[in-house]
Amino acid sequence: MKIGYLGPEASFTHHAVKSVFTNEEYIAFPTIPDCLEALAEGKVDRAVVPLENALEGSVPITIDYLFHDVDLHITAELISPIEQHLMVHPDNVDKWQEVTKIMSHSHALAQCHKYLYYRFRGIDLEPSTSTSAAAKYVSEHKEENVAAIGNSLAADTYGLKIVEENIHDFHFNHTRFVVLTSEKESELLSFEQDAEKSTLMVTLPSDDRPGALHQVLSAFSWRQLSLSKIESRPLKTGLGNYFFIIDVEKPVDGVLMQGAIEELEALGCTVKVLGSYRKHLLEPQK
Ligand SMILES: O=C(O)C(=O)C[C@]1(C(=O)O)C=C[C@@H](O)C=C1
């Protein structure tokens, strides 16, 4: 099986992929949309991308792309502890406190916001397509004296030196990655261990009636279907227009879930089921 992931090599996403898929072919893509398009076009069999971080929240490009641009399904959720380290080229270890720029994925920069504010105020913070892309850049530009934020695998892979460990602002730093497939009824993977949950994307009726969101929540609440997440994202059709991402702690094929979805549709909502899947907790990258 070919597994596409947000690369290059040694990203957190790569670590998540390697933790659960052994003996498969891994294919790195430079951006999340590249990864999702490759799956939609059948160039890979699965795609693994970040969906949400415990400190910084959802990865908007993943959510928006899954809603607006592709018809893909979540088949597993991988939850990984995230440890962010500051790393430089080995030739610049003596002058790491004078770096001119710090690069990383925007989510990683945000996870280290306080550290960067107190230690490197005023220094350029440059977003990159992933944490490992930043590490790769640093390894190829030693003359610039720039630093990257990423994991220890990236430091090893690109020959960088970690100068400060665990610089993320809060201890409980985890990221949810999703394994996506293009088939609706894809087999649940054998490594999965937890109870099944579902992710739905719900658009409210267009008549803008008062209490519409309350009605949506009622459809779940009177059936005692527990929600573990609800979040709004812009529909991109005008200010004040949103869709809702709703995680429910039950599989989509149960009688109560089917009833809830039918009720939402009868109310005039559009429901896109992203999938029913299990959670898998990963070990930290070494
Ligand atoms: O996989 C990576 O290395 C990434 O850069 C992506 C990403 C993310 O988007 O959340 C993954 C995990 C960390 O939370 C920081 C960045």
The ligand as an SDF file (V2000), in Angstrom:
LIG
                    3D

 16 16  0  0  0  0  0  0  0  0999 V2000
    3.9970   17.1350   10.6190 O   0  0  0  0  0  0  0  0  0  0  0  0
    4.6460   18.1630   10.8070 C   0  0  0  0  0  0  0  0  0  0  0  0
    5.8280   18.1510   11.1200 O   0  0  0  0  0  0  0  0  0  0  0  0
    4.0100   19.4750   10.6170 C   0  0  0  0  0  0  0  0  0  0  0  0
    4.7120   20.4330   10.3990 O   0  0  0  0  0  0  0  0  0  0  0  0
    2.5310   19.6630   10.8010 C   0  0  0  0  0  0  0  0  0  0  0  0
    2.1090   19.8440   12.2450 C   0  0  0  0  0  0  0  0  0  0  0  0
    0.6450   20.4130   12.3140 C   0  0  0  0  0  0  0  0  0  0  0  0
    0.1190   20.8950   11.3450 O   0  0  0  0  0  0  0  0  0  0  0  0
    0.0620   20.3560   13.4150 O   0  0  0  0  0  0  0  0  0  0  0  0
    2.1270   18.5270   12.9160 C   0  0  0  0  0  0  0  0  0  0  0  0
    2.3800   18.4200   14.2400 C   0  0  0  0  0  0  0  0  0  0  0  0
    2.7140   19.5810   15.0880 C   0  0  0  0  0  0  0  0  0  0  0  0
    1.5450   19.9270   15.7850 O   0  0  0  0  0  0  0  0  0  0  0  0
    3.1350   20.7640   14.2750 C   0  0  0  0  0  0  0  0  0  0  0  0
    2.9200   20.8210   12.9530 C   0  0  0  0  0  0  0  0  0  0  0  0
  1  2  2  0
  2  3  1  0
  2  4  1  0
  4  5  2  0
  4  6  1  0
  6  7  1  0
  7  8  1  0
  7 11  1  0
  7 16  1  0
  8  9  2  0
  8 10  1  0
 11 12  2  0
 12 13  1  0
 13 14  1  0
 13 15  1  0
 15 16  2  0
M  END
$$$$
